[in-house]
């Protein structure tokens, strides 16, 4: 009995030490999170607008968010969704990378990119247009791609991936409106809409090789 009693007494401090260590770790995490939150809020305090963000460590699963579910304008980040639909269309055999597109004066739109500097009648492949859309954020290339895909198809693909906030409203500069884009309440978003959480979710799917296939996901990431 003396030996048994001694063993129990010897184990008790170990359990307490483990509990204490876990408590200390939790306190450190809480303190670090609070410090991060305070720093972020201090940085954005002077901003004349609303800041919404979502950050996730894909190794640990740790998340920091500030209005992560707010629906906000995507600006050119919606081109990621367009790229996904382009790759899906090719994977399904409904388009080919070698399909030929033609640049005309009417199809040129201002903003980022280089296609506005090229002459009318330039011919490029579907892959060329997708590549320019991603590596240079080329607006004209984006519209050429959307002439093939349509905005509604992009939105249907996002819905199929379980993403309800990421929606493309129209082509750049106008035209080609999606059903979502015709809703008056969505016009304030301009080109596209998402929440920070969902845009990160889409990027995480790509990083984990879950969009179409691991190979396709990697190829898409390589374009970004």
C-alpha positions in Angstrom: 0.0 0.0 0.0 2.8 2.3 0.8 4.3 1.8 -2.7 0.9 2.3 -4.4 0.3 5.5 -2.4 3.7 6.8 -3.3 3.1 6.2 -7.0 -0.2 8.1 -6.9 1.4 11.0 -5.1 4.3 11.0 -7.6 1.9 11.2 -10.5 -0.3 14.0 -9.2 2.3 16.7 -9.5 3.0 15.6 -13.1 -0.7 16.0 -14.0 -0.8 19.3 -12.3 2.3 20.4 -14.2 0.7 19.3 -17.5 -2.5 21.2 -16.7 -0.5 24.2 -15.6 1.6 24.1 -18.9 -1.6 23.8 -21.0 -3.1 26.7 -19.1 0.1 28.8 -19.7 0.0 27.9 -23.4 -3.6 28.9 -23.7 -2.9 32.2 -21.9 0.0 32.9 -24.3 -2.2 32.2 -27.3 -5.0 34.4 -25.9 -2.5 37.2 -25.2 -0.9 36.9 -28.6 -4.3 37.0 -30.3 -5.3 40.0 -28.2 -2.1 41.8 -29.1 -2.6 41.1 -32.8 -6.1 42.3 -32.7 -5.1 45.5 -30.9 -2.4 46.1 -33.4 -4.6 45.5 -36.5 -7.3 47.7 -35.1 -4.8 50.5 -34.4 -3.5 50.3 -37.9 -6.9 50.6 -39.6 -8.4 53.1 -37.1 -7.4 56.1 -39.3 -8.7 54.5 -42.5 -11.6 56.4 -44.0 -13.7 53.4 -44.8 -14.4 49.9 -43.6 -11.7 47.2 -43.4 -12.6 43.5 -43.6 -10.0 40.8 -43.5 -9.5 37.1 -43.0 -6.2 35.4 -42.5 -5.6 31.7 -41.9 -2.4 29.7 -41.2 -2.9 26.6 -43.3 -0.4 24.6 -41.2 -2.0 25.3 -37.8 -5.5 26.2 -38.8 -5.2 29.4 -36.7 -7.4 32.2 -38.0 -7.6 36.0 -37.5 -10.5 37.9 -38.9 -12.0 41.3 -38.8 -15.4 41.3 -40.5 -14.5 38.1 -42.2 -18.0 37.5 -43.4 -18.7 41.0 -44.7 -19.6 41.0 -48.4 -17.2 43.3 -50.1 -16.1 44.4 -53.6 -13.6 41.9 -55.0 -12.0 44.2 -57.6 -9.6 42.0 -59.7 -9.5 39.1 -57.2 -12.7 37.8 -58.9 -10.4 36.8 -61.7 -9.4 33.8 -59.6 -13.0 32.5 -59.9 -12.9 33.2 -63.7 -9.6 31.2 -63.9 -11.2 28.2 -62.0 -14.1 28.1 -64.5 -11.7 28.3 -67.4 -9.7 25.3 -66.2 -12.9 23.4 -65.4 -14.3 24.0 -68.9 -11.1 22.6 -70.4 -11.1 19.6 -68.0 -14.7 18.8 -69.0 -13.8 19.0 -72.7 -16.1 22.0 -73.3 -13.2 24.2 -74.4 -9.6 23.7 -75.5 -6.5 25.7 -74.5 -5.7 26.0 -78.2 -9.1 27.6 -79.1 -8.5 30.9 -81.0 -9.7 34.3 -79.8 -9.4 37.5 -81.7 -8.8 41.0 -80.4 -10.8 43.8 -81.8 -11.0 47.5 -81.0 -14.4 47.0 -79.5 -13.1 44.4 -77.1 -10.4 46.5 -75.6 -11.0 47.9 -72.1 -8.9 50.3 -70.1 -7.0 49.5 -66.9 -4.4 46.9 -66.2 -2.9 44.7 -68.9 -1.1 45.0 -72.2 -3.6 43.9 -74.9 -4.8 47.5 -75.4 -1.4 48.2 -76.8 -1.7 45.5 -79.5 -3.2 46.0 -83.0 -6.7 45.0 -83.9 -7.1 41.5 -85.3 -4.5 40.0 -83.0 -5.2 36.3 -82.5 -4.3 34.5 -79.3 -5.3 31.2 -77.7 -7.7 30.7 -74.8 -4.7 29.7 -72.7 -2.9 32.9 -73.7 -5.9 35.0 -72.5 -6.2 33.1 -69.2 -2.5 33.5 -68.6 -2.6 37.3 -69.3 -5.6 37.6 -67.1 -3.8 36.1 -64.2 -0.1 37.2 -64.4 -0.8 40.7 -65.6 -4.4 41.1 -64.4 -5.2 42.0 -68.0 -8.7 43.4 -68.2 -9.1 42.9 -71.9 -7.9 39.3 -71.6 -10.4 38.8 -68.9 -13.3 39.9 -71.1 -12.1 37.7 -73.9 -12.2 34.8 -71.5 -15.6 35.7 -70.3 -16.9 35.9 -73.9 -16.2 32.1 -73.9 -17.4 31.3 -70.3 -20.1 33.8 -69.3 -20.4 35.3 -65.8 -23.3 33.0 -64.9 -21.1 29.9 -65.5 -18.5 31.3 -63.2 -21.1 31.8 -60.5 -22.5 28.3 -61.0 -19.0 26.9 -60.5 -18.5 28.8 -57.3 -21.8 27.6 -56.0 -20.8 24.0 -56.9 -17.7 24.5 -54.8 -20.0 25.5 -51.9 -19.1 29.2 -52.1 -22.2 31.4 -51.7 -20.5 34.8 -51.4 -18.2 34.8 -54.4 -20.1 36.1 -57.4 -19.1 37.8 -60.6 -21.5 40.6 -61.6 -20.4 41.5 -65.2 -17.6 41.9 -67.6 -15.0 44.7 -67.0 -16.3 48.0 -68.2 -19.9 46.7 -68.4 -21.9 44.2 -70.4 -22.3 40.4 -70.0 -24.2 40.8 -66.7 -24.9 37.7 -64.7 -28.2 37.1 -63.0 -26.7 38.2 -59.8 -25.4 41.4 -61.5 -28.9 42.4 -62.5 -30.0 42.5 -58.9 -30.1 46.2 -57.9 -28.6 45.5 -54.4 -25.6 43.9 -56.0 -24.7 46.8 -58.3 -22.8 48.5 -55.5 -20.2 45.7 -55.7 -19.1 46.6 -59.2 -17.3 43.8 -60.9 -17.6 41.1 -58.2 -18.5 40.3 -54.7 -17.1 38.0 -52.0 -16.4 37.8 -48.3 -12.8 37.6 -47.1 -13.6 34.2 -45.5 -14.7 32.7 -48.8 -11.9 34.1 -50.9 -9.5 32.5 -48.4 -11.5 29.3 -48.6 -11.1 29.2 -52.4 -7.4 29.8 -52.1 -7.1 27.1 -49.5 -8.9 24.6 -51.8 -6.3 25.4 -54.5 -3.4 25.0 -52.1 -4.7 21.6 -50.9 -5.3 20.5 -54.5 -9.0 20.2 -54.1 -10.2 22.2 -57.2 -10.7 19.9 -60.1 -7.5 17.9 -59.4 -4.2 18.3 -57.6 -2.4 18.9 -60.9 -4.9 21.5 -62.1 -4.9 23.2 -58.7 -1.1 23.5 -58.8 -1.2 24.8 -62.3 -3.6 27.5 -61.3 -1.5 28.5 -58.3 1.5 28.8 -60.6 -0.4 31.4 -62.6 -1.0 33.6 -59.5 
